[in-house]
Amino acid sequence: MGEPGPLCLADVAHLAEAALAADLWDFVSGGSGAETTLAANRAALDAVALLPRVLAGVGEAATGCRLLGTDAALPLAVAPMAYQRLLHPDGELAGAEAARLAGVPYVASTLSSVRLEEVAKVGADLWFQLYWLRDKSLVDSLVARAEQVGCQALVVTVDVPIMGRRLRDVRNGFRLPADVIAANLAEGTTGRAHDDVAGESALAAHTAAVFAPALDWADLEWLRARTTLPLVLKGILDPRDAVRAAASGVDAVVVSNHGGRQLDGAAPSVDALPAVVDAVGEHCAVLLDSGIRSGTDILRALALGARGVLVGRPFLHGLAYDGARGAGLVLSLLRSELRDAMTLAGCADVAAAATVSTVRNVRAR
Ligand SMILES: Cc1cc2nc3c(=O)[nH]c(=O)nc-3n(C[C@H](O)[C@H](O)[C@H](O)COP(=O)(O)O)c2cc1C
């Protein structure tokens, strides 16, 4: 009998690590500073222990749901991630194809290496992630383009006033190869992201040059008035910000520390989740990302009140391993793991998953 293929997301990660150049692996898997938050995301998820219900007559759980008005095969969207052509020549086209086939929303990054208009042609349920640029007319035109191509939500990332210091990238002198560009921005010029910048990551230098560091609530209110698309704020940890967001007409927040890539020392997002759900859960949807690596992790998030999750790095691992097929494999593993975890926990559907109780596993790694 032949070897079984990858059986879990960790298997896919190992295959991706073997396939990628060391500096690219570091760019994808690394975090900021001492990577305390990166590690804590995992430890905190492992510490959420579930209390399964029995004799619930479930048979096989159904994972389908609605996420912000989009029908989804499971409560998951692909996290926005920049420059996917670094991982596979088809980049975002392969990513969006995997999401389309799996029936989950694909969030296209402002820093996509394929133009939004091309990604839209793939036909996935598409959300657009907006980074606030210094040039407001560019922000305006990105929003117009997202509306034009039929994006179903706008995800505004609010935890990158500057880029967190990613020491692996600084040490590796990481920069973009010439053929990978920020295709959505002016004529694809990525400027400094291609340069060798002494003592700094080239991507951080590019961010500093292009992103607006002093984004505030007035900007958000301008955006709320500017578009009727559902608005999602990504990168919320403090319930006070969630309350302000809900009051500003935001439709959903993503409790996230950017996968441990921004403020090192920020709380694990799963630890911050319950207070945000308590504060705004009735007024806006609460999603979670940072460290989701299995169907059990998705169930943990649902049990703590999230409506769904975003998945980041594992999707890129799948892309690196086998393009659209590899990314699709990651999504189908997550779906079957979630179905099994829900069945084992006695949850017939996603609504029932929200009623599962948890305790703290103090012995978790
Ligand atoms: C390589 C890479 C690129 C990313 N690019 C973006 C981006 O362009 N916009 C954004 O909002 N978040 C970006 N993120 C953060 C993800 O959207 C997400 O918050 C994070 O990866 C979730 O954690 P996880 O990787 O542990 O699942 C990026 C993450 C990675 C790993």
The ligand as a Gaussian input file, in Angstrom:
#p B3LYP/6-31G(d) Opt

LIG

0 1
 C        2.352000      35.770000       4.600000
 C        1.218000      36.515000       5.237000
 C        0.718000      37.651000       4.617000
 C       -0.337000      38.361000       5.199000
 N       -0.849000      39.441000       4.528000
 C       -1.925000      40.090000       5.048000
 C       -2.550000      41.136000       4.316000
 O       -2.143000      41.474000       3.216000
 N       -3.608000      41.747000       4.892000
 C       -4.096000      41.385000       6.128000
 O       -5.056000      41.973000       6.615000
 N       -3.534000      40.383000       6.824000
 C       -2.476000      39.714000       6.320000
 N       -1.947000      38.659000       6.998000
 C       -2.566000      38.209000       8.268000
 C       -3.670000      37.186000       8.005000
 O       -4.771000      37.769000       7.344000
 C       -4.198000      36.568000       9.307000
 O       -4.611000      37.575000      10.206000
 C       -3.191000      35.656000      10.011000
 O       -2.348000      34.993000       9.100000
 C       -3.972000      34.647000      10.841000
 O       -3.151000      33.818000      11.557000
 P       -2.742000      32.332000      11.053000
 O       -1.737000      32.510000       9.964000
 O       -2.130000      31.749000      12.302000
 O       -3.994000      31.605000      10.619000
 C       -0.889000      37.935000       6.437000
 C       -0.377000      36.790000       7.046000
 C        0.656000      36.070000       6.469000
 C        1.152000      34.814000       7.148000

